């Protein structure tokens, strides 16, 4: 149902006001340290508070809170718990990056791979990152569009593109520094709006009612919970929105920020899944966008608050996506080619932001399912877990990297085209085949990574 009249003017006006506020909060960063590393005008690193809030809200994607509510409506609290489990990968990622920095002197994941596994490995990893960042554009703008009109409508497309434009504007202004500073404001907006939304629906139910729609059965969401437990060991490493922040502050400060942000993110996602549980209890049921469907039944005020939640969540992720794209294109990829672009790196980064803003919305226009941006890509990158978590356990080899990486990627592609044999399924639930693919795939990737290193050590 599209917005119209004065209400429509108000909603569109809010979107523009949001963009103006973020632009005003965003500093004009012209230094390499500010644009790519989030440093202030004096060259100081981001404070622990800013780093924590940035990690927290940057991983509260608009698609994430939507998926959490959708899964809450479909499977009850089990669905919310399954999706919230992904956020436990943030502390894991923090511990892994801490170890790589302290023991092996890593300064970024791309340079680490180049030094230990060769340029081809770093290039393959960078390609996976680009796919991930491409997915982040359309999957978040599509959620915002859902609050302005039905999928494919002019209102849906127009609001998604306007949201992209205002986010791009302030991201171009300051790069990662803009992203980190605006994240603090977006986190505050999100938390206040989330508490407000929960206050509208939770008092209507007892604790027993909220738990009554879930069941500990493989075909009732437990299979997805197990998928999340498997994917959390690899999922964060292909997301530079998260990993870039692991290299911009002192190691211990970074680790504390990752742990706290992960715990807060887990709580926030689990809490938002209760929106879906409520929707199921009042008869709205599962759909592609449960929060929007519920908000429209609660009146204009609730719809506005829910829109605020989604825009703040989507904005924090999209600006981080743009800053990560700029860093990858302006610094990481040229370094792979043995070049340092100097001050030109900022211009290259800005051009990449604009390019992905234009082409990154194509799947949104085609109406692709946003949950696929998580589950399928999570399978494609399971081969990254052995590379980063087990590094140092055996002699690092380029062959070990490629056997692990490409096995995971091929399994993810096989899932898309339904090439995985039914015998791999574990249980009889909706995600039975996904679970089997991730379990057996992770074992294959681990074996592929370890075998060449063990063989080389035995020969030597």
N, C-alpha and C positions, 0 to 999 in steps of 0.2 A: 504494500500500500504506500503510494508516494505521498510526500508531504506537500501541503498546498496552503495558499493564503498567507495570513500573518504568521502562522506557526512555521510555515516553510521559510519565510523571510528570517525569522528568529534563528532557526537551525542553521541556515546558510550563513547568517551573520556571525553566529558563534564560531563556525569553522574559520571564517576570515579573521575574527578577533583572536582566536587561538594562534593562528599563524603570525599575526602582528606581535602578540606577546612573546612568542618564542624568538622572533627576529630581534625584538628589543633586548631580550635577555642574552642573546648570543653575541659574544665579542667579535670584533673584527680582528682575526688572527692572520698575520702576514709572515710569521716565522715558521720555519720547518718544524721546530719543536712543538709549537702550538697546534699547527694543522695536523701533524701526524702522530704526536705523542701526548697531546692534551696538556701541555705545559702552559702556565700563565705568561703574562707579558714580561715577567722577570726571570723566566726560565725555570720556575719551580714546578715540581711534579704535582699531580692532583692529590688533594688531601685524602686521608683514609675515609672520611665521611662521604666525600664526593665520589670516590671510587666505589664504595659499597652501594650507594644509591644508584649509581650508574649501572653497575652489574645487575642489581636487583630489577630495576625497571626495564633495562634493555632486553632482559630475557622474559619479561612479562609481555609477550607478543599479543597483539590483538587476536591473532588466530589461536593463541594459546588459551586465553580466557574463554573464547568462543568454543574451542574444542573441549575444554574442561566442563563447561555447562552442557554441551551436547552429550558428552559421555556420562555426566551426572543424570541427565534425563533418560539415557538409554540403559545404564547399568546401576544407577544409584551411586552411593558413596564409593563403591568399588571402582567405578569408572573414574571418579575424581581422584582417588588414590593412585590409580594406574597412571594417570597423566601427570599428577604432581611428582611422581617418582622420578621423572626426567630431571627435575630440578636438583636432585641429589648428585647429579653429574657435575654441578658447579663446584662443590667442595672437592670432588675427585679431581677435576681439572686443575684446581688450585694446587693440590698436593703434587700432581704430576709436573706442572710447570715449575713449581718450587724446586723439585728434585732436578729437573733438567737445567735450571739456571744455576743451582748451587754446585751440582756435581759435574756438569758437562759444559757449563759456560754458555748456555743457549741465550741468544738475544731476540730470537723470534722463531716460530716453528719452521718457516720457510728456509731461513738460513741454517737452522739446525739440521734439517733434512739434506740440504745441499752439502754440508760438511761431512755428514755421516753416511749418506746413502746415494749421493750423486745428484746432478742437476735434473736428470730425467725423473727422479723421485719427487723432487721439489716442484717440477713442472706439473706432474700428474696431480699432486696435492693441491696446487694452485688452481688447476682446472676444477677440482671438486669444490673448492672454496667459491669459485665464481658461480657454479651451479647453485650452491647453497644461497649465496647472496641474491642471485636472480630470483629464487623462490621467495625470499623474504620480501621483495618488493610487492609482487602481485598478491601474495597471501595476506598481507596486512592491509593493503588498499582495498581489497575486496570486502574485508570485514567492515571497514568504515562505510563503503558504498551501500552495504546492506541496511544501514540505518536511514538512508535517504531515499531508497526506492528498491523495487524488486530487481533481482539479478537480470542484467541485460538492458534495463530501462535507461532512459536518458538521465534520470536523476541518480541512478546507481553509478553509471559511468562518469557523469559530470562531477559528482562529489568525490569519487575515488581519484580522479585526475586533479581536481583542485587541491585535495589533501596532499597528493604527491608534489604539486607545485609549491605549496607553502612550506613543506618540509625541505624540499630541495633548496629553496631560497635561503633559509637560515643555515643549512648545512654547508652551502657554498661560502658562506660568510666566515666560518671559523673552523671547519673540519672537525677533528676529534675534540678540540677544546669546546666548541659550540655544543657538541653532543653531550659531553660530560656535564656542562653547566645547566643546559636545559633539562637534562635527565633529573636533576634534583627537583625542579619545579614540577615535572611530569610525574615523578614519584609521589609528591605531596598531593597533587590533583587526583591521582589514581587511588591512593589510600583513602582519602576523604570520600570520594565518590563510591568506592567499594563498600565502605562501612555504611553509607547511606542506603545503597541498594540492598545490602543484606538486612538492614533495619526495616526495610519495607516488607520483606517476605518471611524471614525466619521466625518472627514472633507468632506467625500463624500456625506453627507446627511444634510438637514436642520432639524431644530427642529420639523417642521410639519411632515416631512417624518418619523422621529423616533417615533412619536406618532401615526402615521396613521395605524399601524398594530395591535393596541390594542383597546379593546371595553369594557366598563363597563357593562358586562353581566355575569350572573352566569355561563353560558356555555362557557365563554371566559376567564376563569382564576380567576374570582372573587370568585368562590367557594373555590379555593385553598388559596386565600388571607384570607378568613374567617377561613379556617382550620388552617393556620399559626397563626392567632390571638388567636385561642383557644389553640393551642399546645404550644405557647410561655410561658404560665403560668406553664407548667410542664416540657417542653423539657430540660431545662438546668440542672435539678437536677439529671438526670441519667448519666451526662457526667462529670466524674472526671477530664478530661482534663481542664474543666472550674472550677469546684467547689474546686478542690485541691488548686487552686491559691487564693481562697477566705479565706484561713486560714494561709497564710504564711507571712502576713505583718500586720501592724497596721490597725485597722478597717476603719478609715476615709480615709487613703491612699488607701486601698483596694477598697473602694466604688468609689472613684474618678477614679481609674484605670478601674473599670468595666463600669462605665458610658461612659467614653471617648472611650474605646475600642469598646463598643457596637455601638456607633454613627459612629465611623470610619468604623466598619465592615459593617453596614447598607449601608453606602455610597459606599464602595468598591464593594459589591455584586450587588447593583443596577447599578453601572457603568459598571460592567462586563456583566450584562445582555444585554447591548447595543450591545455587540458582536453578540449575538443571533438575535437581531433585525436587525442588518446589514446583517447577513447571510440570513435572510428571504427576505429582500429587494432585494438582488442580486440573489435570486433564489436557494440558497442552501437548505433552508427549515429545518424543525426539524429532528433530528436524535438522536441516543444514545450518540453522542459525537460531538456536533456542533463546539466547538472551534478547535478540531483537523481537522475536515473536512474543515473548513474555512481556517485554516492556510496552509493546503496543496495546496489551490488554490492561495495563495498569494506569494508563493515562499519559498525557503529554509530559508531566513532570518526571515520571519514571523513565520515559523514553529519552528525555534530555539527559538525565543523570547517566543512563546506560551509554548514551552516545559519548558523554564526557569520558567515561571509563575507557571506551574503545579508542577514542581519538588520542588520549594521553598514552595508552599502551602502544598503539600502532605508531605514533609519532616518535616515541623513544627508540623503538626498534628500527624504524625506517631511517632516522638520522644516523644511527649507529651503523646501519648497513651502508649508507652513502660514505661515511668516513672510512669504513673498512675497505670499501672498493677503491677509494682514493689512495689509501696506504698501499694496497696491493699493486695497483697500476703505477703509482708514482715512485714507489721505493722498492718493494719486494721483487717484482718482475724485472725491472731494470738491473737490480743487483744480481739476479740469476744470469743475466747476459753480461755481467762484469762491468756494468756502467753505473755511474752516480750522476743523476740528472741535476743535482744541486737545486737551486731555486725553481728551475723549470718543472720539478716534480709536482709542485702545487698546481700548476696549470694542467698537467697531465691528469692529476687526480680530479680536478674540477670537471674536465671534459668527460672523464669516465662516469662521474656522478650523473651528468646530464644524459649520457648515452643510456645508462641503465634506467633512469627515470622514464625515458621514452619507450624503450623496448621491454622493460621489466613488467609492464602492465598487460602485455599481450595475453597471458593465461587468464588474467582477471576478466578480460573482455570475452574470453572463450568460456568462462564459467567453470573453471577447474575446481575440484573438491579440495578444500584447504587442508583437510587432515592428511592427505597424501603428501603434503610438503614435509610432514614429520615422519610418518611411518616408513615410507618408501626410501626417503633419503637416509633415514637412520639405518636401514639395511645396507644401503650402498657403501656406507663408511665403516662397517664393522671391522674391516681390515686395518683401520688406523689404531685400534686399541692395542694390539701386540706391539706395534712400532713404537708408540710413545710410552706405554706402561711397562713393557718388558725390555726397553732399551738398556743395554749394559749387562743383561743377564747372559747373553751370548754375544759372540763377535758380530757386530753389525755388518750386514751385507746388502748390496743393492738388490740381489736376487731375492733375499728374504723380504725386503720391502715390497717388491713388485708382486711376489706370489701372494702375500697377504692383502695388499691393496686391491689388486685386480680381481681376486677371488670374491671379495665383498662387493665390488662394483658389478661384476657379472651376475651375482646372485640377486642384487637389487633390480637389475634390468630383467632378469628372468621372472621375477615377481610381477613386474609391470605387464609382461606379455603372457602370463599364466603358463610358464614353462616349467615351474617347479612341480615335481611329481607329488601326487596326493599322498603317497606313502610317507612323505616328510612331515605331514600334519601331526601335531601333538594335541590330543583332545578333539572335541567336536564343536568348538565354539567358532565365532566369527573370525577370530585371529589365530586359529589353530595352525594354518599353513605358514603364517607370518612367524609364529613362535618357533615352529620347527626349522624354518629357514634360518632364523637368527641363531638358534642354538647350534645346529650342525655347521652353519656357516662360520660362526665364531671359532669353533673347534678346528675347522679346516684352515682358517686364516692364521690361527695361532701355530698350527703345525707347519704351515707354509713359511711363516716367519722364522721359527726356531730351527728348522731342519738345515738350511744352508749354513747358518752360523755354527751349529754343532758339528756339521761335516767338516767345515774349514778348520775348526779347532782341533778335531781329531787328526786331521792330516798334518797339522803343524806340530 
